Amino acid sequence: MVMSTEPSSSPPPAQDDDALDAAVAGYVDRLNRGERILEEEVRLDHPDAGREVFERLQIFLRAG
């Protein structure tokens, strides 16, 4: 389960899509193992792109 602690705001600086996709994939793997992912954790793990990673993770989960 992914837990949001803040509303979405302006987008982060442009990031490399492959790096963002790899980060999301890592969180998806953890979710598949039954782990809980908090938005705060994602933001701490990825200071420059945490918001974008979390938003992509949410999109992935809604699509699934």
C-alpha positions in Angstrom: 0.0 0.0 0.0 1.3 3.5 -0.9 0.5 6.3 1.5 0.6 9.9 0.5 1.4 12.6 3.1 1.2 15.7 0.9 -0.8 16.9 -2.1 1.0 17.0 -5.4 2.6 20.3 -6.4 4.7 21.6 -9.2 6.8 19.0 -11.2 10.4 18.4 -10.3 13.2 19.3 -12.6 13.5 17.1 -15.7 14.8 13.7 -14.8 16.2 10.8 -16.7 13.1 8.6 -17.5 15.2 5.4 -17.2 16.4 6.3 -13.7 12.9 7.2 -12.6 11.5 3.9 -14.1 14.2 1.9 -12.3 13.3 3.6 -9.0 9.6 2.9 -9.5 10.4 -0.8 -10.4 12.3 -1.2 -7.2 9.4 0.0 -5.1 7.0 -2.2 -7.2 9.2 -5.2 -6.3 8.9 -4.2 -2.6 5.2 -3.8 -2.8 4.9 -7.3 -4.4 6.8 -8.7 -1.4 4.1 -7.1 0.8 6.1 -4.1 2.0 4.4 -0.8 2.7 5.9 2.3 0.9 5.4 5.7 2.4 5.7 8.9 0.4 8.1 10.3 2.9 10.5 7.4 2.4 10.4 7.8 -1.3 11.2 11.5 -1.0 14.1 10.8 1.4 15.5 8.1 -0.9 15.3 10.4 -3.9 15.7 14.0 -2.7 15.7 15.5 -6.2 13.0 13.3 -7.8 11.0 11.7 -4.9 7.8 13.4 -5.9 8.0 12.2 -9.5 8.9 8.7 -8.4 6.0 8.6 -6.0 3.6 9.9 -8.6 4.7 7.4 -11.2 4.3 4.6 -8.6 0.8 5.8 -7.9 0.0 5.8 -11.6 1.4 2.3 -12.0 -0.7 1.1 -9.1 -3.9 2.7 -10.4 -3.3 1.1 -13.9 -2.7 -2.4 -12.4 
